[in-house]
Amino acid sequence: HIGEQGRGFAPVADVVRNLAGRSAQAASEIKDLIEDSVAKVEVGVKLVNETGTTPEEIRSGVSEVEQTIAHIVHAGSEQAGGIEQVNRSIVGMDEVTQKNAALSHETSNAAAAMRTNAQEVRNLVSFFRIGAKQPDHMSRAA
């Protein structure tokens, strides 16, 4: 019975693997975004040097990069929350499976006890004969 219940975890494991793959892909994309942001800052600095852009414009560009990084961090936090929810679901499913296994064991024990009780009842009832002729001394008393 436990093996059958364990098969139910295969789809959950696939979901967790897919989620882990997507998280790795998202981490790679985050890295690319950071590298892209750094490259944009470098280009911005170069342009500032070439065109004599004011420090205020540089601060604005840095602020945009900071906002982009903040968005990336926020997205990472949301993914971590999603993974935590999946983990809690798996733990809950594991607990239910363990309870089901225990109930199955209890049911099996109860069925065995009922078989034993049924045999005992059969043995006690076999003492009585239904439809048998009454002895003469009983029919006279009636």
C-alpha positions as CSV (number, residue, x, y, z in Angstrom):
1,H,0.0,0.0,0.0
2,I,2.8,2.4,0.9
3,G,4.4,2.0,-2.6
4,E,1.1,2.9,-4.3
5,Q,0.9,6.0,-2.1
6,G,4.5,6.9,-2.9
7,R,3.7,7.0,-6.6
8,G,1.6,10.1,-5.9
9,F,4.8,12.0,-5.1
10,A,6.2,11.6,-8.6
11,P,4.1,14.5,-10.1
12,V,5.0,16.7,-7.1
13,A,8.7,15.8,-7.6
14,D,8.4,16.8,-11.2
15,V,6.8,20.1,-10.3
16,V,9.6,20.7,-7.8
17,R,12.3,19.8,-10.4
18,N,10.6,22.1,-12.9
19,L,10.4,24.9,-10.4
20,A,14.1,24.4,-9.5
21,G,15.0,24.5,-13.2
22,R,13.0,27.7,-13.7
23,S,14.6,29.2,-10.6
24,A,18.1,28.4,-12.0
25,Q,17.0,30.0,-15.3
26,A,15.7,33.0,-13.5
27,A,19.0,33.3,-11.6
28,S,20.8,33.2,-14.9
29,E,18.5,35.9,-16.2
30,I,19.1,38.0,-13.1
31,K,22.8,37.7,-13.6
32,D,22.4,38.8,-17.2
33,L,20.3,41.7,-16.2
34,I,22.9,42.8,-13.6
35,E,25.7,42.5,-16.2
36,D,23.6,44.4,-18.6
37,S,22.9,47.1,-16.0
38,V,26.6,47.4,-15.2
39,A,27.4,47.7,-19.0
40,K,24.8,50.4,-19.3
41,V,26.3,52.3,-16.4
42,E,29.7,52.0,-18.0
43,V,28.3,53.3,-21.3
44,G,26.7,56.1,-19.3
45,V,29.9,57.0,-17.7
46,K,31.7,57.0,-21.0
47,L,29.0,59.2,-22.5
48,V,29.3,61.5,-19.5
49,N,33.0,61.8,-20.1
50,E,32.5,62.4,-23.8
51,T,29.6,64.8,-23.7
52,G,30.3,66.5,-20.4
53,T,26.9,65.4,-18.9
54,T,26.1,66.8,-15.5
55,P,26.5,64.8,-12.3
56,E,22.7,65.0,-11.9
57,E,22.2,62.9,-15.0
58,I,24.7,60.4,-13.8
59,R,22.8,60.1,-10.5
60,S,19.6,59.5,-12.5
61,G,21.2,56.7,-14.4
62,V,22.5,55.1,-11.2
63,S,19.0,55.5,-9.7
64,E,17.5,53.6,-12.6
65,V,20.0,50.8,-12.2
66,E,19.3,50.7,-8.5
67,Q,15.5,50.4,-9.2
68,T,16.2,47.6,-11.7
69,I,18.3,45.7,-9.1
70,A,15.5,46.3,-6.5
71,H,13.0,44.7,-9.0
72,I,15.3,41.8,-9.5
73,V,15.7,41.3,-5.7
74,H,11.9,41.5,-5.3
75,A,11.3,38.9,-8.1
76,G,13.9,36.6,-6.4
77,S,12.0,36.9,-3.1
78,E,8.7,36.0,-4.7
79,Q,10.3,32.9,-6.2
80,A,11.7,31.9,-2.8
81,G,8.2,32.3,-1.4
82,G,6.8,30.1,-4.1
83,I,9.4,27.4,-3.4
84,E,8.6,27.6,0.3
85,Q,4.9,27.0,-0.5
86,V,5.7,24.0,-2.6
87,N,7.9,22.6,0.2
88,R,5.1,23.1,2.8
89,S,2.7,21.3,0.4
90,I,5.1,18.4,0.1
91,V,5.5,18.1,3.8
92,G,1.7,18.2,4.2
93,M,1.3,15.4,1.6
94,D,3.9,13.4,3.3
95,E,2.0,13.7,6.6
96,V,-1.2,12.6,5.0
97,T,0.5,9.6,3.3
98,Q,2.0,8.5,6.7
99,K,-1.5,8.8,8.3
100,N,-3.0,6.8,5.5
101,A,-0.4,4.1,5.9
102,A,-1.2,4.0,9.6
103,L,-4.9,3.8,9.0
104,S,-4.3,1.1,6.4
105,H,-2.4,-0.9,9.0
106,E,-5.1,-0.4,11.6
107,T,-7.8,-1.5,9.1
108,S,-5.8,-4.6,8.3
109,N,-5.5,-5.4,12.0
110,A,-9.3,-4.8,12.5
111,A,-10.1,-7.1,9.6
112,A,-8.0,-9.8,11.1
113,A,-9.7,-9.4,14.5
114,M,-13.1,-9.5,12.8
115,R,-12.1,-12.8,11.0
116,T,-11.1,-14.2,14.4
117,N,-14.4,-13.1,16.0
118,A,-16.4,-14.4,13.1
119,Q,-14.8,-17.8,13.5
120,E,-15.5,-17.8,17.2
121,V,-19.2,-16.9,16.6
122,R,-19.3,-19.7,14.0
123,N,-18.0,-22.2,16.5
124,L,-20.5,-21.0,19.2
125,V,-23.4,-21.1,16.8
126,S,-22.5,-24.6,15.4
127,F,-23.6,-25.9,18.9
128,F,-27.2,-25.1,18.0
129,R,-29.0,-27.2,15.4
130,I,-31.7,-25.3,13.6
131,G,-34.7,-27.3,12.4
132,A,-33.6,-30.4,14.2
133,K,-36.2,-32.6,15.9
134,Q,-36.7,-31.9,19.6
135,P,-36.0,-34.7,22.0
136,D,-39.1,-36.5,23.2
137,H,-38.8,-35.2,26.8
138,M,-38.9,-31.5,25.5
139,S,-42.0,-32.0,23.3
140,R,-43.9,-33.6,26.2
141,A,-43.2,-30.6,28.4
142,A,-44.6,-28.4,25.8
